[in-house]
């Protein structure tokens, strides 16, 4: 088998978002690519994937911060009851509907700094976000941002480990990562089909939360993954943690990419 969030809102780092977007692009029909190009202008799908993080860091985009994640209390079962006005699950559903309307207009998006990204950019981004486990996680530690850890020789936080550090240790760039994941996709069609069989964003969020419950906070006995984020010493996350969770990171990238491709084909075919 195979194998830069600011505060608590940047799901996957730039590399992760671009990987998901490129995997999706590779699966699109010619018709969907044509419509996407009319919306993206000179940008590629990988280019537009990180844009909502830049936008939410502007004064104009602060309102969108809560769209990138779903904070839950320390419950043992995923539920939508804690998602009020904004959360990443509702964001995927909302921008799916908005993209249907924008695609009909067939007008290129404005990519100037501070301008609200178009629905395609938001949707590409949020499908990436919802597949990063710490974007459907505990609110009391800001999705792992408040959990200080040492990843090999680097002092960081748990969220950054899942956003950036595991991916950057594994791969030498987006193209290399996509190539390796595409090889896995080609050799394991039954696994990919299982992802494609589930088109409900609530299930995607539940999957991410399942990893939060089962492995993300398992620091090899230093603290229990069910414990509060305050600890006497920063957990050391080394080879054992990396080897256990790299396959999960890769599978979440694959799931996000193939599901996004199917979602866009469905939208544009209508």
Secondary structure, DSSP 8 states (H G I E B T S, - for coil): ------TT---S-HHHHHHHHHHHHHH--HHHHHHHHHHHTT--HHHHHTHHHHHHTSTTTGGGGGGG-EEE-S-SS--GGG--S--HHHHHHHHHHHHHHHHHHT------TTS---HHHHHHHHHHHHTSGGGEEETTTTTTTT-EEEETTEEEEHHHIIIIIHHHHH-SSHHHHHHHHHHHHHH-HHHHHHHHT---HHHHHHHHHHHIIIIIT--TTSS-TTS-S--SS-EEE-HHHHHHHHHHHHHHHHHHHHHHHHHHHHHHH-
